[in-house]
């Protein structure tokens, strides 16, 4: 059954509801404290699961597979110029880059290609977000 649910935080879900949970195809917009956030795709037991598109304002877009609420499987992560991750760990996804490959637990993991805004590429194996080599 297709339903529209509006949440107290201003977010909205339009899609399939089975057993009072998001299951099947649906779109969630502006959820949490992050306006401009959109997910359109498959759901399982209220979690992002299967093929989908996750977009965050003018910062990044991920198109690919999700498992139990996190990026997992093959997909493409595009980050727009001017945005950069900060914090611990490697930063293989610098401004203007596109990563196309496998993910595990929301980080690049497995076979993939990272293309930077200057046209250079790293192609091969990534482990836990770090480029290992061919």
N, CA, C and O atoms as a MOPAC input file, in Angstrom:
PM7 MOZYME 1SCF
protein

 N      0.83400 1    -1.16600 1     0.00000 1
 C      0.00000 1     0.00000 1     0.00000 1
 C      0.89300 1     1.24800 1     0.00000 1
 O      1.81800 1     1.34900 1     0.80500 1
 N      0.61500 1     2.19400 1    -0.90000 1
 C      1.35500 1     3.44800 1    -0.98300 1
 C      0.76900 1     4.43100 1     0.02200 1
 O     -0.44300 1     4.64300 1     0.06900 1
 N      1.64700 1     5.02800 1     0.82500 1
 C      1.21500 1     5.99200 1     1.83100 1
 C      2.13900 1     7.19600 1     1.81500 1
 O      3.26300 1     7.13700 1     1.31700 1
 N      1.64000 1     8.28300 1     2.37100 1
 C      2.45000 1     9.47400 1     2.61400 1
 C      2.49100 1     9.68600 1     4.11700 1
 O      1.45300 1     9.74600 1     4.77600 1
 N      3.70600 1     9.80000 1     4.65700 1
 C      3.88000 1    10.02300 1     6.09200 1
 C      4.71000 1    11.28500 1     6.27100 1
 O      5.80200 1    11.40000 1     5.71400 1
 N      4.19000 1    12.23900 1     7.05400 1
 C      4.92900 1    13.45600 1     7.37300 1
 C      5.36700 1    13.36700 1     8.82800 1
 O      4.55500 1    13.11200 1     9.71800 1
 N      6.66400 1    13.57900 1     9.06200 1
 C      7.24400 1    13.44500 1    10.39000 1
 C      7.37900 1    14.80500 1    11.07300 1
 O      7.36100 1    15.84300 1    10.41200 1
 N      7.51300 1    14.79200 1    12.39000 1
 C      7.61600 1    16.01800 1    13.18300 1
 C      8.82200 1    16.87000 1    12.79900 1
 O      8.77800 1    18.09300 1    12.93600 1
 N      9.90100 1    16.24300 1    12.31900 1
 C     11.10700 1    17.00400 1    11.95500 1
 C     11.01100 1    17.63700 1    10.57200 1
 O     11.97400 1    18.24000 1    10.09900 1
 N      9.84300 1    17.50400 1     9.91100 1
 C      9.63900 1    18.10100 1     8.59600 1
 C      9.93200 1    17.17400 1     7.43500 1
 O      9.69300 1    17.53200 1     6.28100 1
 N     10.43700 1    16.00800 1     7.71700 1
 C     10.72000 1    15.05900 1     6.64200 1
 C      9.43100 1    14.38100 1     6.18700 1
 O      8.41900 1    14.39100 1     6.88800 1
 N      9.49900 1    13.78900 1     4.98700 1
 C      8.30500 1    13.15400 1     4.42500 1
 C      8.69700 1    11.88400 1     3.68100 1
 O      9.68400 1    11.85800 1     2.94500 1
 N      7.90600 1    10.82800 1     3.88500 1
 C      8.07900 1     9.55800 1     3.17700 1
 C      6.85000 1     9.32100 1     2.31300 1
 O      5.71500 1     9.45700 1     2.77000 1
 N      7.09600 1     8.96000 1     1.04800 1
 C      6.02300 1     8.56600 1     0.14000 1
 C      6.43300 1     7.23300 1    -0.46100 1
 O      7.43400 1     7.15000 1    -1.17300 1
 N      5.66600 1     6.19400 1    -0.17800 1
 C      6.02100 1     4.89200 1    -0.71500 1
 C      5.25700 1     3.75800 1    -0.07700 1
 O      4.23300 1     3.95000 1     0.57800 1
 N      5.79100 1     2.56600 1    -0.29100 1
 C      5.12700 1     1.35800 1     0.18200 1
 C      5.32600 1     1.16100 1     1.68200 1
 O      6.41500 1     1.36300 1     2.21900 1
 N      4.24400 1     0.76200 1     2.33700 1
 C      4.25600 1     0.42500 1     3.75800 1
 C      3.68300 1    -0.97800 1     3.88700 1
 O      2.56400 1    -1.24600 1     3.45100 1
 N      4.46100 1    -1.87000 1     4.48900 1
 C      4.01800 1    -3.23800 1     4.74400 1
 C      4.33300 1    -3.54000 1     6.20200 1
 O      5.45200 1    -3.30000 1     6.65400 1
 N      3.36900 1    -4.05800 1     6.93500 1
 C      3.53000 1    -4.33700 1     8.36600 1
 C      3.97700 1    -3.09600 1     9.13500 1
 O      4.82700 1    -3.17400 1    10.02200 1
 N      3.39000 1    -1.94500 1     8.78000 1
 C      3.65700 1    -0.66400 1     9.43300 1
 C      5.10600 1    -0.20100 1     9.31800 1
 O      5.55900 1     0.61400 1    10.12100 1
 N      5.84200 1    -0.71500 1     8.32400 1
 C      7.22500 1    -0.30500 1     8.09300 1
 C      7.43000 1     0.00200 1     6.62100 1
 O      6.69500 1    -0.47800 1     5.75800 1
 N      8.45900 1     0.82400 1     6.34800 1
 C      8.83000 1     1.09500 1     4.96600 1
 C      9.39400 1    -0.19100 1     4.37400 1
 O     10.41700 1    -0.69700 1     4.83600 1
 N      8.72900 1    -0.71600 1     3.35600 1
 C      9.14400 1    -1.93400 1     2.65700 1
 C      8.77500 1    -1.77500 1     1.19200 1
 O      7.63900 1    -1.42500 1     0.87300 1
 N      9.73100 1    -2.02900 1     0.29100 1
 C      9.47400 1    -1.84700 1    -1.13200 1
 C     10.04200 1    -0.52200 1    -1.60300 1
 O     11.04900 1    -0.05000 1    -1.07500 1
 N      9.39600 1     0.08300 1    -2.60300 1
 C      9.86600 1     1.34700 1    -3.18200 1
 C      9.33900 1     2.53200 1    -2.39100 1
 O      8.18500 1     2.54800 1    -1.96400 1
 N     10.21600 1     3.53700 1    -2.19800 1
 C      9.77000 1     4.74100 1    -1.51300 1
 C     10.78700 1     5.85600 1    -1.59400 1
 O     11.94800 1     5.64200 1    -1.94100 1
 N     10.32000 1     7.06900 1    -1.26200 1
 C     11.16800 1     8.25400 1    -1.26700 1
 C     11.05100 1     8.95600 1     0.07400 1
 O      9.94700 1     9.20800 1     0.55800 1
 N     12.19500 1     9.27100 1     0.67500 1
 C     12.25400 1    10.01100 1     1.92900 1
 C     13.01000 1    11.29800 1     1.65500 1
 O     14.11400 1    11.26500 1     1.11200 1
 N     12.42600 1    12.44100 1     2.02800 1
 C     13.07400 1    13.72600 1     1.77100 1
 C     13.25200 1    14.51400 1     3.05600 1
 O     12.40700 1    14.47200 1     3.95000 1
 N     14.37500 1    15.24100 1     3.13400 1
 C     14.64700 1    16.16600 1     4.22300 1
 C     14.63100 1    15.55800 1     5.60300 1
 O     14.18200 1    16.19800 1     6.55300 1
 N     15.11400 1    14.33000 1     5.73700 1
 C     14.97700 1    13.67600 1     7.02800 1
 C     16.09700 1    14.02700 1     7.99200 1
 O     17.18400 1    14.45200 1     7.59900 1
 N     15.78800 1    13.83200 1     9.28300 1
 C     16.75400 1    14.14400 1    10.33300 1
 C     16.95400 1    15.64000 1    10.43900 1
 O     16.03400 1    16.42200 1    10.20100 1
 N     18.15700 1    16.02700 1    10.79500 1
 C     18.47300 1    17.44700 1    10.92000 1
 C     19.02200 1    18.00800 1     9.61600 1
 O     19.39400 1    19.17900 1     9.55300 1
 N     19.07500 1    17.18400 1     8.57900 1
 C     19.70400 1    17.57200 1     7.31400 1
 C     18.68100 1    17.87800 1     6.23700 1
 O     18.17400 1    16.97000 1     5.57800 1
 N     18.37900 1    19.15800 1     6.05800 1
 C     17.50300 1    19.52100 1     4.95400 1
 C     18.26400 1    19.33400 1     3.66000 1
 O     19.48500 1    19.48200 1     3.62400 1
 N     17.55600 1    19.01400 1     2.61100 1
 C     18.20600 1    18.79500 1     1.33000 1
 C     18.63600 1    17.36000 1     1.12600 1
 O     19.22800 1    17.03300 1     0.09700 1
 N     18.35300 1    16.50600 1     2.07700 1
 C     18.70000 1    15.09400 1     1.99100 1
 C     17.53200 1    14.33800 1     1.36200 1
 O     16.38100 1    14.52600 1     1.75500 1
 N     17.83200 1    13.48100 1     0.38300 1
 C     16.79500 1    12.69400 1    -0.28200 1
 C     17.29100 1    11.27700 1    -0.51200 1
 O     18.43100 1    11.06900 1    -0.92800 1
 N     16.43500 1    10.30700 1    -0.24000 1
 C     16.70600 1     8.91800 1    -0.60600 1
 C     15.51200 1     8.42700 1    -1.40200 1
 O     14.36400 1     8.56100 1    -0.97900 1
 N     15.80300 1     7.85400 1    -2.56700 1
 C     14.75700 1     7.25900 1    -3.39300 1
 C     15.20900 1     5.86900 1    -3.78300 1
 O     16.25500 1     5.70300 1    -4.41100 1
 N     14.41900 1     4.86300 1    -3.41100 1
 C     14.80400 1     3.50800 1    -3.75600 1
 C     14.09600 1     2.47000 1    -2.92500 1
 O     12.96200 1     2.66000 1    -2.48500 1
 N     14.79600 1     1.35700 1    -2.71800 1
 C     14.20900 1     0.20600 1    -2.04400 1
 C     14.42200 1     0.26400 1    -0.53300 1
 O     15.43100 1     0.77100 1    -0.04200 1
 N     13.44700 1    -0.26600 1     0.17600 1
 C     13.44800 1    -0.32700 1     1.63700 1
 C     13.15300 1    -1.75100 1     2.08500 1
 O     12.48000 1    -2.51400 1     1.39300 1
 N     13.67800 1    -2.09100 1     3.26600 1
 C     13.33500 1    -3.36500 1     3.89900 1
 C     13.32000 1    -3.13800 1     5.40300 1
 O     14.33400 1    -2.76400 1     5.99200 1
 N     12.17900 1    -3.36500 1     6.01500 1
 C     12.01800 1    -3.21600 1     7.46300 1
 C     12.51300 1    -1.86300 1     7.97300 1
 O     13.27700 1    -1.79600 1     8.93600 1
 N     12.07200 1    -0.79200 1     7.32100 1
 C     12.39200 1     0.59400 1     7.68700 1
 C     13.84100 1     1.00600 1     7.42600 1
 O     14.26500 1     2.06400 1     7.88900 1
 N     14.60500 1     0.20000 1     6.69800 1
 C     16.00700 1     0.53500 1     6.40800 1
 C     16.23500 1     0.59700 1     4.90400 1
 O     15.57600 1    -0.10600 1     4.13800 1
 N     17.18200 1     1.45000 1     4.48300 1
 C     17.60000 1     1.49200 1     3.08700 1
 C     18.16500 1     0.11900 1     2.76900 1
 O     19.07700 1    -0.34900 1     3.45100 1
 N     17.63100 1    -0.53600 1     1.73500 1
 C     18.06700 1    -1.90200 1     1.45100 1
 C     17.74300 1    -2.22700 1    -0.00500 1
 O     16.57800 1    -2.25200 1    -0.40200 1
 N     18.78800 1    -2.47600 1    -0.79400 1
 C     18.61400 1    -2.73300 1    -2.22300 1
 C     19.15600 1    -1.56300 1    -3.02400 1
 O     20.04200 1    -0.84500 1    -2.56100 1
 N     18.62600 1    -1.36700 1    -4.22600 1
 C     19.08000 1    -0.28000 1    -5.10300 1
 C     18.44500 1     1.03600 1    -4.68400 1
 O     17.26000 1     1.09500 1    -4.35600 1
 N     19.26100 1     2.10100 1    -4.70100 1
 C     18.71000 1     3.40100 1    -4.36700 1
 C     19.63600 1     4.53700 1    -4.73300 1
 O     20.78600 1     4.33300 1    -5.11900 1
 N     19.10000 1     5.75200 1    -4.60000 1
 C     19.86000 1     6.97600 1    -4.82900 1
 C     19.73900 1     7.84200 1    -3.59200 1
 O     18.63700 1     8.16500 1    -3.14700 1
 N     20.89000 1     8.21600 1    -3.04100 1
 C     20.97900 1     9.05900 1    -1.85600 1
 C     21.64300 1    10.35500 1    -2.29300 1
 O     22.74300 1    10.33300 1    -2.84500 1
 N     20.99000 1    11.47500 1    -2.05500 1
 C     21.56100 1    12.76200 1    -2.44500 1
 C     21.50700 1    13.71200 1    -1.26100 1
 O     20.50200 1    13.78500 1    -0.55400 1
 N     22.60200 1    14.44100 1    -1.05200 1
 C     22.66900 1    15.42100 1     0.01700 1
 C     22.95700 1    16.78100 1    -0.59000 1
 O     24.09800 1    17.09800 1    -0.92500 1
 N     21.90800 1    17.58000 1    -0.72900 1
 C     21.98000 1    18.94800 1    -1.25300 1
 C     22.93700 1    19.03500 1    -2.43700 1
 O     22.81000 1    18.26300 1    -3.38700 1
 N     23.87100 1    19.94100 1    -2.39600 1
 C     24.85700 1    20.10100 1    -3.46400 1
 C     26.20500 1    19.55300 1    -3.03900 1
 O     27.24300 1    20.05200 1    -3.47400 1
 N     26.20200 1    18.53000 1    -2.19100 1
 C     27.43900 1    18.00300 1    -1.62600 1
 C     27.83800 1    16.67800 1    -2.25500 1
 O     28.95700 1    16.54400 1    -2.75100 1
 N     26.93800 1    15.69300 1    -2.24400 1
 C     27.27700 1    14.38500 1    -2.78900 1
 C     26.03000 1    13.62000 1    -3.20300 1
 O     24.92300 1    13.88400 1    -2.73400 1
 N     26.25000 1    12.66000 1    -4.10100 1
 C     25.18900 1    11.75900 1    -4.54300 1
 C     25.76800 1    10.35700 1    -4.61300 1
 O     26.86800 1    10.16000 1    -5.13000 1
 N     25.03300 1     9.38400 1    -4.09600 1
 C     25.41600 1     7.98100 1    -4.20100 1
 C     24.28700 1     7.24600 1    -4.90600 1
 O     23.12200 1     7.35600 1    -4.52200 1
 N     24.64400 1     6.50000 1    -5.93900 1
 C     23.68400 1     5.66500 1    -6.66300 1
 C     24.21900 1     4.24400 1    -6.61400 1
 O     25.30200 1     3.96800 1    -7.12900 1
 N     23.47000 1     3.34600 1    -6.00000 1
 C     23.94700 1     1.97700 1    -5.91600 1
 C     23.21200 1     1.16000 1    -4.87800 1
 O     22.02400 1     1.35900 1    -4.62300 1
 N     23.95300 1     0.22800 1    -4.28100 1
 C     23.36400 1    -0.74900 1    -3.37300 1
 C     23.49500 1    -0.33300 1    -1.90900 1
 O     24.48700 1     0.26500 1    -1.49200 1
 N     22.46300 1    -0.67000 1    -1.15200 1
 C     22.42700 1    -0.46800 1     0.29100 1
 C     22.08800 1    -1.80200 1     0.94100 1
 O     21.41200 1    -2.64400 1     0.34800 1
 N     22.56600 1    -1.98100 1     2.16600 1
 C     22.23700 1    -3.18900 1     2.91700 1
 C     22.04700 1    -2.79500 1     4.37700 1
 O     22.94300 1    -2.21400 1     4.99000 1
 N     20.89000 1    -3.10900 1     4.92500 1
 C     20.57900 1    -2.81400 1     6.32600 1
 C     20.87400 1    -1.37100 1     6.71700 1
 O     21.38500 1    -1.11100 1     7.80600 1
 N     20.55500 1    -0.43900 1     5.83300 1
 C     20.67400 1     0.97400 1     6.15800 1
 C     21.98400 1     1.64600 1     5.81300 1
 O     22.12400 1     2.85000 1     6.02800 1
 N     22.95700 1     0.90600 1     5.28300 1
 C     24.24700 1     1.51000 1     4.92800 1
 C     24.62900 1     1.16800 1     3.48800 1
 O     24.13400 1     0.19800 1     2.91400 1
 N     25.51700 1     1.98100 1     2.91900 1
 C     26.04800 1     1.71800 1     1.58600 1
 C     26.81900 1     0.41400 1     1.63200 1
 O     27.72100 1     0.25500 1     2.45400 1
 N     26.47200 1    -0.52200 1     0.75800 1
 C     27.12800 1    -1.82500 1     0.76400 1
 C     26.88000 1    -2.47600 1    -0.59100 1
 O     25.73000 1    -2.69700 1    -0.97300 1
 N     27.94300 1    -2.78300 1    -1.31500 1
 C     27.80400 1    -3.36800 1    -2.64000 1
 C     28.40800 1    -2.44900 1    -3.68100 1
 O     29.31300 1    -1.67500 1    -3.37200 1
 N     27.92300 1    -2.52200 1    -4.90700 1
 C     28.46400 1    -1.69700 1    -5.99200 1
 C     27.66100 1    -0.41500 1    -6.12600 1
 O     26.43400 1    -0.41300 1    -6.02400 1
 N     28.38700 1     0.68500 1    -6.35800 1
 C     27.71100 1     1.95500 1    -6.55400 1
 C     28.67200 1     3.02600 1    -7.01100 1
 O     29.87100 1     2.78400 1    -7.15200 1
 N     28.13800 1     4.21300 1    -7.24100 1
 C     28.93300 1     5.36300 1    -7.64800 1
 C     28.66900 1     6.50600 1    -6.68200 1
 O     27.52500 1     6.91600 1    -6.48300 1
 N     29.75500 1     7.02100 1    -6.07800 1
 C     29.68200 1     8.15700 1    -5.17100 1
 C     30.29100 1     9.34800 1    -5.88500 1
 O     31.45000 1     9.30100 1    -6.29800 1
 N     29.51900 1    10.41800 1    -6.03200 1
 C     30.00000 1    11.64200 1    -6.66900 1
 C     29.99400 1    12.74900 1    -5.63500 1
 O     28.97900 1    13.00400 1    -4.98700 1
 N     31.14200 1    13.41100 1    -5.48500 1
 C     31.22400 1    14.55900 1    -4.59200 1
 C     31.47400 1    15.79300 1    -5.43300 1
 O     32.29400 1    15.78400 1    -6.35100 1
 N     30.76000 1    16.84800 1    -5.10800 1
 C     30.82300 1    18.05500 1    -5.90500 1
 C     31.95000 1    18.96000 1    -5.43600 1
 O     32.29200 1    18.97800 1    -4.25400 1
 N     32.52400 1    19.70700 1    -6.36300 1
 C     33.65300 1    20.59600 1    -6.08600 1
 C     33.33600 1    21.50800 1    -4.90700 1
 O     32.22400 1    22.01600 1    -4.76500 1
 N     34.33600 1    21.69500 1    -4.07900 1
 C     34.19800 1    22.57800 1    -2.93900 1
 C     33.86000 1    21.86100 1    -1.65100 1
 O     33.87900 1    22.47800 1    -0.58600 1
 N     33.55100 1    20.56800 1    -1.71500 1
 C     33.22900 1    19.82600 1    -0.50800 1
 C     34.34200 1    18.85500 1    -0.20200 1
 O     34.93000 1    18.25800 1    -1.10400 1
 N     34.62900 1    18.69900 1     1.07400 1
 C     35.72100 1    17.83400 1     1.48600 1
 C     35.37900 1    17.21300 1     2.83100 1
 O     34.86500 1    17.89400 1     3.71900 1
 N     35.66100 1    15.92000 1     2.98500 1
 C     35.48800 1    15.27600 1     4.28400 1
 C     36.59100 1    15.73500 1     5.22500 1
 O     37.71800 1    15.97200 1     4.79100 1
 N     36.28100 1    15.86200 1     6.48900 1
 C     37.27400 1    16.17000 1     7.51400 1
 C     37.13600 1    15.15200 1     8.62400 1
 O     36.04900 1    14.62400 1     8.86200 1
 N     38.23900 1    14.87500 1     9.30700 1
 C     38.19100 1    13.93700 1    10.41100 1
 C     39.23300 1    12.85400 1    10.26600 1
 O     40.17500 1    12.99200 1     9.48600 1
 N     39.07200 1    11.78500 1    11.00600 1
 C     40.02900 1    10.68600 1    10.99800 1
 C     39.95000 1     9.88800 1     9.72100 1
 O     38.91100 1     9.82400 1     9.06400 1
 N     41.07000 1     9.28100 1     9.38200 1
 C     41.08600 1     8.33000 1     8.28400 1
 C     41.48300 1     8.94600 1     6.96300 1
 O     41.71800 1    10.15100 1     6.86700 1
 N     41.55700 1     8.10800 1     5.94600 1
 C     41.98400 1     8.56100 1     4.62200 1
 C     40.91100 1     9.40900 1     3.95600 1
 O     39.72100 1     9.27600 1     4.24300 1
 N     41.35000 1    10.26600 1     3.08000 1
 C     40.41600 1    11.08300 1     2.31500 1
 C     40.63900 1    10.78000 1     0.85300 1
 O     41.31600 1    11.53500 1     0.15500 1
 N     40.07200 1     9.67600 1     0.37900 1
 C     40.26300 1     9.34500 1    -1.03000 1
 C     39.22400 1    10.03300 1    -1.89600 1
 O     39.33300 1    10.04000 1    -3.12200 1
 N     38.22300 1    10.60800 1    -1.26200 1
 C     37.15400 1    11.24800 1    -2.00700 1
 C     37.28800 1    12.75700 1    -1.85700 1
 O     36.52700 1    13.37500 1    -1.11200 1
 N     38.23800 1    13.34900 1    -2.54900 1
 C     38.44800 1    14.78700 1    -2.45400 1
 C     37.48600 1    15.52200 1    -3.35800 1
 O     36.79600 1    14.90700 1    -4.17100 1
 N     37.43600 1    16.83300 1    -3.22200 1
 C     36.46500 1    17.64000 1    -3.96300 1
 C     36.45600 1    17.33100 1    -5.45200 1
 O     37.50100 1    17.18000 1    -6.08400 1
 N     35.25400 1    17.24300 1    -5.98800 1
 C     35.08000 1    17.02300 1    -7.41100 1
 C     35.36900 1    15.61500 1    -7.88700 1
 O     35.44500 1    15.38800 1    -9.09500 1
 N     35.53300 1    14.66700 1    -6.99100 1
 C     35.88400 1    13.30700 1    -7.40100 1
 C     34.64700 1    12.43300 1    -7.57100 1
 O     33.56100 1    12.73500 1    -7.07700 1
 N     34.86600 1    11.32500 1    -8.30000 1
 C     33.81900 1    10.32000 1    -8.47400 1
 C     34.43900 1     8.96600 1    -8.17900 1
 O     35.44500 1     8.59600 1    -8.78500 1
 N     33.84300 1     8.22000 1    -7.24600 1
 C     34.27800 1     6.85300 1    -6.96100 1
 C     33.22200 1     5.92100 1    -7.52600 1
 O     32.03700 1     6.05800 1    -7.22200 1
 N     33.65100 1     4.97700 1    -8.34500 1
 C     32.74900 1     3.99100 1    -8.93300 1
 C     33.29600 1     2.62000 1    -8.58800 1
 O     34.35400 1     2.22600 1    -9.07800 1
 N     32.58400 1     1.89700 1    -7.75300 1
 C     33.07600 1     0.59100 1    -7.36400 1
 C     32.28600 1    -0.00700 1    -6.23000 1
 O     31.12900 1     0.34600 1    -6.00400 1
 N     32.92100 1    -0.92000 1    -5.51600 1
 C     32.26200 1    -1.64600 1    -4.44100 1
 C     32.42800 1    -0.91000 1    -3.11700 1
 O     33.43500 1    -0.24500 1    -2.87300 1
 N     31.40800 1    -1.04700 1    -2.26800 1
 C     31.40600 1    -0.44900 1    -0.94500 1
 C     31.12000 1    -1.52700 1     0.08700 1
 O     30.47400 1    -2.53300 1    -0.20800 1
 N     31.60600 1    -1.30500 1     1.29200 1
 C     31.25400 1    -2.15700 1     2.42600 1
 C     31.16300 1    -1.25100 1     3.64200 1
 O     32.08900 1    -0.49100 1     3.92800 1
 N     30.06000 1    -1.33000 1     4.35000 1
 C     29.84300 1    -0.49800 1     5.53100 1
 C     30.08500 1     0.97700 1     5.23900 1
 O     30.70200 1     1.68200 1     6.03700 1
 N     29.60000 1     1.43400 1     4.10300 1
 C     29.61900 1     2.84000 1     3.68900 1
 C     30.97500 1     3.39300 1     3.27400 1
 O     31.10100 1     4.60600 1     3.10300 1
 N     31.98900 1     2.55700 1     3.10600 1
 C     33.28300 1     3.03700 1     2.60500 1
 C     33.68500 1     2.22900 1     1.38200 1
 O     33.24400 1     1.09300 1     1.20200 1
 N     34.53200 1     2.82800 1     0.53800 1
 C     35.01100 1     2.12700 1    -0.65000 1
 C     35.79100 1     0.89700 1    -0.20800 1
 O     36.71600 1     0.98700 1     0.60000 1
 N     35.39900 1    -0.26700 1    -0.75700 1
 C     36.00800 1    -1.52200 1    -0.33200 1
 C     35.78800 1    -2.55000 1    -1.44100 1
 O     34.65400 1    -2.94000 1    -1.71900 1
 N     36.87600 1    -2.98300 1    -2.06900 1
 C     36.78800 1    -3.92300 1    -3.18300 1
 C     37.30500 1    -3.27100 1    -4.44800 1
 O     38.08200 1    -2.31800 1    -4.39400 1
 N     36.87100 1    -3.78400 1    -5.58600 1
 C     37.30500 1    -3.26200 1    -6.88500 1
 C     36.63200 1    -1.92500 1    -7.16600 1
 O     35.42200 1    -1.78500 1    -6.98600 1
 N     37.42500 1    -0.92900 1    -7.61400 1
 C     36.82700 1     0.36000 1    -7.92700 1
 C     37.77900 1     1.29400 1    -8.63900 1
 O     38.96000 1     0.99600 1    -8.82300 1
 N     37.23400 1     2.43300 1    -9.03500 1
 C     38.00200 1     3.48600 1    -9.69400 1
 C     37.61300 1     4.81900 1    -9.08400 1
 O     36.42900 1     5.13800 1    -8.98100 1
 N     38.61300 1     5.60100 1    -8.67700 1
 C     38.37100 1     6.94900 1    -8.18800 1
 C     38.95800 1     7.91000 1    -9.21300 1
 O     40.15900 1     7.87900 1    -9.48300 1
 N     38.11100 1     8.76600 1    -9.78700 1
 C     38.53800 1     9.75400 1   -10.77100 1
 C     38.46400 1    11.12900 1   -10.12100 1
 O     37.41300 1    11.53300 1    -9.62200 1
 N     39.58400 1    11.84300 1   -10.13000 1
 C     39.66800 1    13.15400 1    -9.49700 1
 C     39.35100 1    14.25600 1   -10.49500 1
 O     39.34800 1    14.02600 1   -11.70500 1
 N     39.08600 1    15.45300 1    -9.98600 1
 C     38.67400 1    16.55000 1   -10.86200 1
 C     39.74800 1    16.96700 1   -11.85800 1
 O     39.43400 1    17.63700 1   -12.84200 1
 N     41.01500 1    16.58900 1   -11.63300 1
 C     42.07700 1    16.90600 1   -12.60000 1
 C     42.21200 1    15.82900 1   -13.67800 1
 O     43.07100 1    15.93000 1   -14.55400 1
 N     41.35100 1    14.78500 1   -13.61400 1
 C     41.36200 1    13.71600 1   -14.60400 1
 C     42.19300 1    12.50700 1   -14.22000 1
 O     42.09700 1    11.46500 1   -14.86800 1
 N     43.00900 1    12.62200 1   -13.17700 1
 C     43.81300 1    11.47300 1   -12.74400 1
 C     42.90700 1    10.42100 1   -12.10900 1
 O     41.81700 1    10.73000 1   -11.62700 1
 N     43.38300 1     9.15800 1   -12.11600 1
 C     42.58000 1     8.05500 1   -11.59400 1
 C     43.41100 1     7.11300 1   -10.73600 1
 O     44.61600 1     6.95400 1   -10.93400 1
 N     42.73500 1     6.49700 1    -9.78300 1
 C     43.26600 1     5.35500 1    -9.04700 1
 C     42.29100 1     4.22100 1    -9.32800 1
 O     41.10700 1     4.31500 1    -9.00700 1
 N     42.79600 1     3.15000 1    -9.93100 1
 C     41.94600 1     2.02400 1   -10.29300 1
 C     42.54100 1     0.75500 1    -9.72000 1
 O     43.72900 1     0.48300 1    -9.89100 1
 N     41.72100 1    -0.01300 1    -9.04700 1
 C     42.19200 1    -1.26400 1    -8.47200 1
 C     41.41900 1    -1.61500 1    -7.21900 1
 O     40.19800 1    -1.47600 1    -7.15900 1
 N     42.15300 1    -2.07200 1    -6.22200 1
 C     41.54800 1    -2.55000 1    -4.98000 1
 C     41.59100 1    -1.45800 1    -3.91000 1
 O     42.61900 1    -0.81900 1    -3.68700 1
 N     40.44600 1    -1.26500 1    -3.25800 1
 C     40.33300 1    -0.36100 1    -2.12300 1
 C     39.97600 1    -1.21300 1    -0.91100 1
 O     39.14800 1    -2.11900 1    -1.00700 1
 N     40.59500 1    -0.92500 1     0.22000 1
 C     40.26600 1    -1.62800 1     1.46500 1
 C     39.97200 1    -0.60100 1     2.53700 1
 O     40.82700 1     0.21600 1     2.87900 1
 N     38.76000 1    -0.64400 1     3.06800 1
 C     38.33800 1     0.26700 1     4.12800 1
 C     38.63300 1     1.71800 1     3.79400 1
 O     39.09500 1     2.47600 1     4.64700 1
 N     38.36600 1     2.11100 1     2.53800 1
 C     38.53100 1     3.49100 1     2.12000 1
 C     39.91200 1     3.86600 1     1.63500 1
 O     40.13500 1     5.01300 1     1.24800 1
 N     40.84600 1     2.93000 1     1.64300 1
 C     42.22400 1     3.21000 1     1.24200 1
 C     42.52800 1     2.49900 1    -0.06700 1
 O     42.22700 1     1.31500 1    -0.22400 1
 N     43.12900 1     3.22900 1    -1.01100 1
 C     43.54200 1     2.63400 1    -2.28000 1
 C     44.76000 1     1.75500 1    -2.02200 1
 O     45.78600 1     2.24300 1    -1.54800 1
 N     44.65500 1     0.45400 1    -2.33300 1
 C     45.72400 1    -0.51400 1    -2.10400 1
 C     46.58000 1    -0.68600 1    -3.35200 1
 O     47.80300 1    -0.78000 1    -3.25300 1
 N     45.96100 1    -0.72600 1    -4.50700 1
 C     46.69400 1    -0.90800 1    -5.76100 1
 C     45.94500 1    -1.83500 1    -6.68800 1
 O     44.80300 1    -2.21500 1    -6.42800 1
 N     46.60900 1    -2.19500 1    -7.78000 1
 C     45.97700 1    -3.03000 1    -8.81200 1
 C     45.83400 1    -4.45900 1    -8.37300 1
 O     45.32200 1    -5.28800 1    -9.12600 1

